[in-house]
Structure formats: C-alpha cells, structure tokens
Amino acid sequence: MNMKQLIGYLKGDKVIWSFVALLALFSFMPVFSASSNLAYLGHGTGNTLGYLVKHLGHIFFGFGIIFMVHNVPYLYFRSISKWFLPIVWVVLALAMIKGQVVGGANASRWLQIPLVGISFQPSTFASLVLFVFVARYLSKKREEPIDFLESIKELWAPVFLTLLLILPSNFSTTALIFTMIVMLTFIGKYPMKYIAIIVGAGIVVLTFFILMSKAFPDSTMFSRVRTWESRIESFSTDKPDEDDYQIEKAKIAIASGMIYGLGPGKSVQKNFLPQSSSDFIYAIIIEEYGLIGGLVVMSLYLLLLFRFVVASHKATTLFGKLVVVGLGFPMIFQAMINMAVAVELLPVTGQTLPLISSGGTSIWMTCIALGIIISVTKKEEEIVQELKNAAKRDEALQKLIDRELEEDEVLDGTYSIEDKARNPMQAVMNK
C-alpha cells in the first residue's frame, strides 16, 4: 500500500489530520530527550529507548483510535453521551474512593484497570462525555424557548454532579471544563441571564467547598484545597513553595534556550524537572529548540484552533457545530494553559500538552475527541461530494441531450428541430 492509497482511507478534513500528525511526530524528540530523568529515577536502568518505544506505541494506538472513531457517524454520539453519563459518575466515584497517585503526579487521582495494568484519569473521559452531552441538549432545544427550571434538571444537574465528583482531586480540570461548558452554552444561544445565574451558583458551590475544607481540615476529600491555596499564594507572593522548584527550573530551561536553543537532546534542566516529559515539556522544548521552536509549537496549536473554527462553520447541523467547538477548543486552551504555566503566567495546574506530552490515556482521550471532530468534517465532505456527483450527472445528461439534438434532424417524421429545442428530453426518450 503506497502513501496515496493510505491517505485515501483518511476521510474528513485533511488539514486537521496534517496538524495532528505534525504535533505527534514532533513529540518524539522532546519526549525521548526529557525521559532521561525517568530512566535514572528510582534506580532505573538509564535506558531512555524504552520510553521512546512506549510513547511510539501510545501515538500509534491513538491514531488507530482516531481512524476508528472518525468512521462512526457523529450523530451516534448524541445518544451515547446520555447513556455514558451514569457510567462516568460510577467511575469518578470509584476514583474518589480508590484513586491512586501515579508517577509522582500527586495532582490527580487515577484508576488502575484490572488485568491490563493500565492507569487512567477518569476526569479526561468525563470531560469528553460532558461536552457532547451539553452539545446534545443545546441542539435539541434550539427550536423552542428554554425553561430555566427544566434546564436545571436536564442540563445543569448532571453537569454539576460530574464536576463535583472531579473537584476534590483536580481543581484545574474542573475549572477548565466549567469554563468551556459556559462558553459552549453561550455559543448555543442559552439565555445570558441564565448563564449569569449558573456562574454565580458555581462560585457559591466552590466557596462552600472551601469553607467545608476549613471546617474539616483532616478529611481526605478536602486535602487538595491546601495544595490549591499554596500554589495560588506562591504565585501571587514570594512565599516559597514546593512547586517553586519546578517553576525555577523551567525558567532556567527557557532562559538557556534563547533564540535557537541548545539543540535536540542537549537539555540540562530535564535532569532536574520532575515532570519534564509531561507537565513541563514545553520548557524543555524551548531549551532545546529555542524561542523559534516554542513559537512554532504554539503556532501549530493556533492553526489547529483556526481549523476547528472553519470546521464548525462548515457543519450543517447545530449539534455538529457545537461538538467541534466543545471538543476542539478545550484541547487548545489546555495547551495554552500548559505553556502559560511553563513561563509562569499561571500557577502550576498539572495540565499536559496535548499530543506532545508523554502519557497513554491522556493521548488516547485527545484522539477520541479528534476522531469525533473529524467525523463531523467527514460528513460535510460527503455532502459536498454528493452535490458534486449530482452536478456531474446533470452535466452528462445535458451533453447527451445536446448531442441528440445535433445528430437528429427529425424524429419519426413528427418532431422538427424546433420541436426538439422546445422539448429536448421528450425527443431523447422518443428516440
């Protein structure tokens, strides 16, 4: 199978496919370089090749996910999101009870899948289901006025329940999901006065959660609140914090990179940054590839965002438009948050760089979202192709009629050329 045949199997927006492939291909070099500290951590062997092969497997499996998902008609996901929400709640509840810390990433709760030995973060899966669920509700209600109390039951109650199950272990993910849902409802023309009430309710719920953590400081459910407070205080003041070590090393890495960088694999700070291949991989990219490399990576994400906007505009259904926005925009905003943390524009959040940071399930969840987005563009591509085929059929028929008019002077002695000009289709049928 040659490259042309392989590309022929990839339907949908080819530009999105291209940007995703570029980000994935670029990821191999910084991940391979940054994984050296993991290779020596905890009496390791020092073999970074194993981490590269592992990342290669994650990427290939991720592209397999995109290929499978993009062949599923995107309208099927309307119903799937509704039925998957109860499953999401169960998995998130299990994560709260049995969640574990993985690879030193103490900012998130993970679940171990029995038998296969794979750990995953349920909040990433929950966000995908939730965005599609919100898009489903908004597209269903577009033709009728929205009753606020009814929307509380059908939309906001499931949303807040999901977010409350994520909040104790991961505030940054909760805030990102809530912000994206508010943006999605605004685009879906949910009344602004109701959005203001919901945002106010969200602030009240968060305040109550923080007050409960003060009342019960020894409770494990509220243990992450102290981490949030420490990070915000450290970011806004000069008070030292454990995260300051990572930020300082990231800043040294960025300063060392200057314009052109130290060169691939020549990073020094990768040996000191605990999360050099995940949360702070952007700092390693700038250290090795310089300001130019950092701007190129940022530009790829911004171009991908622009393509999501184009795909949303081209979608012929409101559900398709909202799905592209709901799944595409959070992906780009997560990337921007990761970059902003690396340059100390935001407090440490624990958000990875999509398609570039190492990690299995985070890459795969991003690939599911991309598969659904490409499925939307595939449907619109099929519609355009059908219109083109119909136009070609009409053109071929018209050429046939014109040829018959030129060749025949009289049909059965009853039709003159003038008659055929008046009714050419009947002339062809009579012949």
ZILIN-V662106 format. One line per field, one symbol per residue. phi: phi as a letter, one per 40 degrees, with the letter a starting at -180 (. if undefined). psi: psi as a letter, one per 30 degrees, with the letter a starting at -180 (. if undefined). A space follows every 10 residues. Layout:
# ZILIN-V662106
phi = ???
psi = ???
This chain:
# ZILIN-V662106
phi = .ccccccccc cgccccdccc cccccccccc cccccccccc cgfccgcccc cccccdcccc cccccdcccc ccdccccdcd ccccddcdcc cccccccbdb cbfgcccbbb bccdgcgbca cccccccccc cccccccccc cccbcccccc ccccbccccc ccccccddba cccccccccc ccccccccgc dccccccccc cccccccccc cccccbcccc cbcccccdcc ccccccbccc acccdccccc cccccccfcb gchdgbcccc cbccbccbcb ccccccccbg dccccccccc cccccccccc ccccccbccc cccccccccd cccccccdcc ccbgcbccbg cccdgbcchc cccccccccc cccccccccc cccccccccc cccccccccc ccccccccca bfgbbccccc ccbccccccc c
psi = kleeeeeffj lajfeeeeee eeeeeefeee eeefgeeeff khhlfgjfee eeeeeeeeee eeeeeeeeef fkkffffeee eeffeeeeee eeeeeeegll kkgfigflkl kkklefgkkl jfeeeeeeee eeeeeeeefe gfflkkkeee feefeeeeee eeeffeeefj eeeeeeeeee eeeeeeeghk keeeeeeeee eeeeeeeeee eeeeeiffkf egefeeeeee eeeeefagkl lffeeeeeee eeeeeeebef lflkggkeff ffjehfgdeg feeeeeeega eeeeeeeeee eeeeeeeeee eeefkfkeee eeeeefeeee eeeeeeeeee eeghfllkfg kljkfeklkd eeeeeeeeee eeeeeefeee eeeeeeeeee eeeeeeeeee eeeeeeekek jggfkleeee eeieeeeeee .
